[in-house]
Amino acid sequence: MHLLELDENGYFSLTKDLINDIPLYAILSHTWEEEDEEITFEDLMKDSGKTKVTTAGYRKIRFCGEQAARDGLRYFWVDTCCINKSNNTELVEAINSMFQWYHKAAKCYVYLSDVSTGKHSLSSQPLWKAAFRQSRWFTRGWTLQELIAPPFVEFFSRDGKRLGDKKSLEFQIHEITGIPVKVLQGSQNLSEFSVTERIAWAEGRETTRKEDRAYSILGIFDISMPLIYGEGGEKAFKRLRKEVGKVSRDKSISQAPHEKPKDEPSTLFMLPFPRDELFVGREDALDQIARSVRLESATKHSRMALVGLGGIGKSQIAIEYAHRARSRLPGLTVIWVHASTPSRFEQGYRDFARKADIKGRGDPAIHLLEIVRDWLSDEANGQWLMLLDNVDNDDDWFLSRPTLDNSGEQQRPLEVFLPQSPNGTILVTSRSSTAARKLLGDYGKPIYVERMPERDALALLDRKISDKKSPEEDARALVHTLDGIPLAITQAAAYIRSRERFDISKYLQIFQENETNMVSLMNNEDAKHDLRRDHSTRVPVLKTLHITIDKIRETKPKSAEMLALMSMFDRQEIPKYLFDDGMDALKFEETIAPLLSYSLVHQQTQKDDFGMHRLVQLATRAWLRTQNEFSKWQSEAIRILANAFPAQSILLFENWPLCQALLPHAKELVARNPVSATPIDALNTAKILKSSAWYLLERIGEYKGAEKNLRDAVELCEDILGAEHEMTIECLGALASVLRIQGELVAAETLVRQALQRSEINLGPNHTSTAKAQFRLGLLLARKKEYEAAEAMQRQAQSTFIEKCGWEHSDTLLAVADLASVLASQRKYSEAEALLRMCMKGMEVVLGEEHPDTLIYRNRLAQILEDQCKYAESEVLYRRTIEIRERTTSLGHPRTLGEIRSLVRVLEKQEKHDEAAPWKPKADEAIQKGYDDSI
């Protein structure tokens, strides 16, 4: 091998080709720049690389030489210029010897050209750690053996700053690469790992030449073979497999890294949280999981459960296991489902159905939970791992629930929607051993997650506050006082780290002096019936939280207020706009920072969505009650959510994701609405119920759910606001509309006439609420074919809206449009068509072309044209309406099905039977279910 020397003038020179008596040397690991930027063997032979002194390649070689000199090493080796690549014999020998050359180096310097520390000190780790994790160096094929082979590896930024070595960064490197820590430490021989495991380390790594994907891992298998550039990656791997087979009984190597089998389906990795960089210990639980199921060779369905106290670290263990499993099996589909409530479970399945693009997922006529279960049960879709987080309430899983659909039947328990196919594994986390055992059945046994052993707890505490030292006996006392619970240790460490005058001893003293009675978890039924715990057992997480929240309120009152508000919503996926109070970016970051620092809240996959642990939420609410502030923050949350929901007039499809994100929070707040609600709370709650009802109606087609929300709104308003209040009247009329759409005309008429009567008496005959009731009654009368009475109602409504709102208001346009519809029903087609065309232009401007009301009346115009035998133009309008429906709702929405039924009818009238044929099944479904395109 040729080595480099750095002379006193800073230039490089090559030694002769050394065979024996090779001196100590350093070696460089790096990623290649553009070809004209690198210093080659030929460059050194010609002029010692002097013509390229300004290039990036020259700078990194100079860095290597200077760093070697600082370490007392005269010689160093760099692959760009120490191999004569024009000599094929030398090239083959070099590549086959590369692993050994790196292994024998006194020092290996990893030069990360895409990582910079800038002007900041290395104590500001986040400034370079993110770049370190994303460095291109971890993606290159050749750098794998350059990481594993040398005993001493040091990492440097592009500005020459030392970032750490393979020992100090072993945890981060293990996370990034999936390479076992024992391999990084050199404490376990490579031959003890299977061929499949070693191949997995190379997954995701790239090489410029396809053949090098095989050649770059020769040393990993301790073999050598001739190099044949041009043979292609597949042939190179075929020869590699042959050579491996000569020295190993393990025949598991079957394909090159980066290459999936042709028939392997694409896979998903759905985890809402990143891997915990400071994860420590828990190898016993991880080993139990690994022993319980063999993902690589599964022949039957399996289930496991991590059971333990809230805050004990169950979810973190599950996340770590998922990452390790995916590292071993890149083709494994990983699904994370929040299972704390039925609505969260259903949302998880809905998210997976969307990401997996499962057919039929948007059709309300198809049961979403069933099609996800069936998709996972199909072995053609590959191996999967499902993580069910927070399965704490067994009633949610094994008891039937009231239905929200049109069937009138009880909904089946959630348990029936979990697949039981041999290609899948379910890992449950739960505080309840009862719920866990029921869900596992005969498929597995619970794994009980206990407190962290002292060694691991101390290691976690040290990693969290490594820059603050205290007597070891105090650290040991603290982790024992915190009962070895990871969440408690993390929060205590965050508090200590954020106070200059605080250390472990000071924190321990304060903790022991200020014992608070926290009753939330002790009153939880799961904890009460857990025979493994004594009733007198303390709840250290909540005690820690009380100290932390009190201190945050003292020092950062705005942060405490933010936490109080967040605790009112559903604890997962809380959008930033619900609690940021309109803060600018800097103020928001300063306010949220203490909450993130104390792990009271966490940022989720979407950077503007946040969540909090169940115990944090419970503790915060309990703390608010002790401060007599619970009602105050509940009222504030209700007010914010009421304002966040889009008004019906702007219920465009662009707002559907917003409504979907708000729906779990609406359910959470409405479910906790107290009987003694104030009038303003009742008003805002009614707004939430009304807005969410229209979303369920127009977007999802969940008519019964919309009806329930409106019935609740009417009941609440009548109890708190009174029957004569404008919001009561509005909710009563909205409920009548939902009943009308479902064909319950008698009940609908009773309610809408009540609304009209109350409005006329209490608000006046010319009030807009009275006009809305007249409009709704007109729709109902038209549905009953009482056209003259319907026309009279719509003309009254139209007159009031024009006077109060003007011609261009949405209410006016809707009243005029329905008047046109009533005229058409009386065969006054010319007047109806002209009136409706005028309205359509206004609606498209005021509401937008894709607003649900615009679609309804565009379809009505198509009907009027069809009645006049203007089939071609009618067909165009039907198609346009269905096209928008398909994009903004779904082809399975009841309204869409009714519109498809009309399209088929007009196509058949034109004898376009071939064009009608593809739509016929949907039209038949509409007929069978009684769906039409009535308004």
Secondary structure, 3 states (H helix, E strand, C coil): CCCEEECCCCCEEECCCCCCCCCCEEEEECCCCCHHHCCCHHHHHHHCCHHHCCCHHHHHHHHHHHHHHHCCCCEEECCCCCCCCCCHHHHHHHHHHHHHHHHHCCEEEEEECCCCCCCCCCCCCHHHHHHHHCCHHHHECCHHHHHHCCCCEEEEECCCCEEEECCCCHHHHHHHHCCCHHHHHCCCCHHHCCHHHHHHHCCCCECCCCCHHHHCCCHHHCCCCCCCCCCCHHHHHHHHHHHHHHHCCCCCCCCCCCCCCCCCCCCCEECCCCCCCCCCCCHHHHHHHHHHCCHHHCCCCEEEEEECCCCCCHHHHHHHHHHHHHHHCCCCEEEEEECCCHHHHHHHHHHHHHHCCCCCCCCCCCCHHHHHHHHHHCHHHCCEEEEEECCCCHHHHHCCECCCCCCCCCECCHHHHCCCCCCEEEEEEECCHHHHHHHHCCCCCEEECCCCCHHHHHHHHHHHCCCCCCCHHHHHHHHHHCCCCHHHHHHHHHHHHCCCCCCHHHHHHHHHHCCCCCCCCCCCHHHHCCCCCCCCCCCHHHHHHHHHHHHHHHHCHHHHHHHHHHCCCCCCCEEHHHCCCCCCHHHHHHHHHHHHHCCCCEECCCCCEEECCHHHHHHHHHHHHHCCCHHHHHHHHHHHHHHHCCCHHHCCHHHHHHHHHHHHHHHHHHHCCCCCCCHHHHHHHHHHHHHHHHHHHHHHCCHHHHHHHHHHHHHHHHHHCCCCCHHHHHHHHHHHHHHHHCCCHHHHHHHHHHHHHHHHHHCCCCCHHHHHHHHHHHHHHHHCCCHHHHHHHHHHHHHHHHHHHCCCCHHHHHHHHHHHHHHHHCCCHHHHHHHHHHHHHHHHHHCCCCCHHHHHHHHHHHHHHHHCCCHHHHHHHHHHHHHHHHHHCCCCCHHHHHHHHHHHHHHHHCCCHHHHHHHHHHHHHHHHHCCCCCC
